[in-house]
Amino acid sequence: MTIDDSIPFLDLVTPHRELESSLLQVLRSASRTAAFIGGPMLTDFEESFAWFCDTRFCVGVSSGTDALRFALIAAGVGTGDVVVTVPNTFIATTEAISQAGALPEFVDIDERTYNMDPNKLKEYLETRCFHDEKSGKLISRRSGRPVVGIVPVHLYGQMADMDPILSLAENYGLVVIEDACQAHGAEYFSRKRNRWFKAGSMGRAAAFSFYPGKNLGACGEAGAITTNCEDIAVQARQLRDHGQSKKYYHDREGYNGRLDAIQAGFLKVKLTYLSEWNAARHLAARHYVDLFESSHLTLTAAPTLPYESEWVHAIYHLFVVRVPNRVALIEELAAARIGSAIHYPIPLHLQKAYANLAYAHGDFPVSERVAREVVSLPMYPTLTPKQQARVVDAAVSCLQRQPGSASQHLSCNTVHAQ
Ligand SMILES: *Cc1c(COP(=O)(O)O)cnc(C)c1O
């Protein structure tokens, strides 16, 4: 008998096996009432998720991409506008901006958090834009179009530094829509307001994805918008349902972007476990850090570990390390039957899809460097310490053999207790 000792990058099988009877119960009660669209299963989940995120409203939609697109449209972003975001994210962030009719423009990320650098945002607003006296609008020098919004992304389950981003937005009259698609339950301590905030509760609205691999994942496609603003919630409900204010009364053109009742039912079951799962991920992250720190790698050979500042409770959607030679590391892991991935290999401004935006190599050096060096290690609630020890052993034996190629980056690795 052979024992499968491979360590997958992601384990979606175990949680579904464990929850099988509750999930089947959802299917059974939906099929008995044939309530597949709307209904109590949907509103029940929406209320629960709003409560989880500390927001007044949650609007379930068909994906994270739709959530972002509807949130932008509901917030007033439209044709010809500019929305600022980062190059280090999944393309859905900018697809939603474009599909809302706007043009994405980028600012670089912070080298430690891998998320939007508020100083780069400030520099963009101060030097790459001007105030047009006639229209009273903030105009991008690059495109000549009005800048109306910012989409900070809470990538990897970390948080963008929201205090300065929100202050800049307020000063410049910009709307902030959080891309919280990787941050279900992450928290940010606002030094300004002296309290913790849940991801998705700080901007005008936020988008969540429940793609199966996310920390809270459906058994298919799903997403949600969270907001404290009733007008955004009302508009988002219309947008997801052909612009209807009531059946066959269309106040505008909308989309077919609803959340299936069955998926909402599945999500409600899983939401009960989310805090527990996030805590398990956090524990696993700390364990990775302990293992790497006690591995006796020299400072130059050591990977750059995730940075978790004291103002973040990260939920480790991904555990991302940086090494100068990631090809060797990925091959070594694969040889030891350990999965890994790259999030993301090409920053958005250099993607073929955005050749029309005419950005160049060197425009966002931090994003470009990060994109060359990041590797995501296995990370999920069912990952065991024993598996993690094997991951780190394989990684360390590879890194030890690397000539101390100048990893000039600080190896900052402060993972705090929740
Ligand atoms: C997953 C993801 C999305 C899109 O969500 P979908 O549900 O796949 O449409 C958007 N932004 C980020 C950062 C994501 O990780």
PDBQT file of the ligand as one rigid body, heavy atoms in Angstrom, charges set to zero:
ROOT
HETATM    1  C1  LIG A 501     -10.803  36.348  -5.885  1.00  0.00    +0.000 C 
HETATM    2  C2  LIG A 501     -10.538  37.780  -6.047  1.00  0.00    +0.000 A 
HETATM    3  C3  LIG A 501     -11.402  38.635  -6.758  1.00  0.00    +0.000 A 
HETATM    4  C4  LIG A 501     -12.545  38.157  -7.603  1.00  0.00    +0.000 C 
HETATM    5  O1  LIG A 501     -13.442  37.324  -7.000  1.00  0.00    +0.000 OA
HETATM    6  P1  LIG A 501     -14.288  36.282  -7.883  1.00  0.00    +0.000 P 
HETATM    7  O2  LIG A 501     -15.281  35.747  -6.920  1.00  0.00    +0.000 OA
HETATM    8  O3  LIG A 501     -13.330  35.253  -8.378  1.00  0.00    +0.000 OA
HETATM    9  O4  LIG A 501     -14.928  37.039  -8.982  1.00  0.00    +0.000 OA
HETATM   10  C5  LIG A 501     -11.137  39.996  -6.756  1.00  0.00    +0.000 A 
HETATM   11  N1  LIG A 501     -10.074  40.494  -6.122  1.00  0.00    +0.000 NA
HETATM   12  C6  LIG A 501      -9.196  39.709  -5.454  1.00  0.00    +0.000 A 
HETATM   13  C7  LIG A 501      -8.040  40.342  -4.747  1.00  0.00    +0.000 C 
HETATM   14  C8  LIG A 501      -9.393  38.336  -5.407  1.00  0.00    +0.000 A 
HETATM   15  O5  LIG A 501      -8.518  37.560  -4.765  1.00  0.00    +0.000 OA
ENDROOT
TORSDOF 0
